[in-house]
Amino acid sequence: MLELIALYNVLTGFLAGAGILYLLSTQDIVRRHQRFVVPLLSGIFLYVTVSPVINFVTPHLTHLVHIFAGLLVIWGLYSPLHNDLRTNQWSALLFRDPASARHPKEWMRPMDDEILQVFHSTQLILSPSIIARNIQRNRDEVNRRLRTLEDHGFVSRVDRGQYRLTQYGERYLYGNVSETLSLRKNTKSDIIE
């Protein structure tokens, strides 16, 4: 029975480790900071995947594997802090403006981000004149941009002259909108309640 449990630990450890490595390898930030992430992920993979195997084969070496895995994780975390904490690049990575994670579409104007931020900060239904007053822009200009944002699914018209941010618009503000998404009309389920 203990051998069956140990085999289960080995399989789940391997699957979890492989899944984590796959998910992290798809992230752009991981590719940009590969020299720090490789030791970190190696330590995690060693702990999650290799440790159960070692525990199954030679249990007395398990602690050595844990120590080595811990050292790799520490090295992966310590390197960027030690080497790059004093540089603008690392501080920009830690403290960057959420707007830098966004990928504006080619049709978007800088004012569109301002309009969407007003919706996001209030979570209310707003009119073009209220938005214009908050971003110090012309109401007609805001009205034109709202129609464009509505055509692309970022906001929805609730009533005449009243708009609300959609889930699609919310995802855009967090930088979670796929580049492949194009002109679309929003649906009832896309509206934030």
Secondary structure, 3 states (H helix, E strand, C coil): CHHHHHHHHHHHHHHHHHHHHHHHHCCHHHHHCHHHHHHHHHHHHHHHHHHHHHHHHCHHHHHHHHHHHHHHHHHHHHHHHHHHCCCHHHHHHHHCCHHHHCCCCCCCCHHHHHHHHHHHHHCCCECHHHHHHHHCCCHHHHHHHHHHHHHCCCEEEEECCEEEEEHHHHHHHCCCCCCCCCCCCCCHHHECC
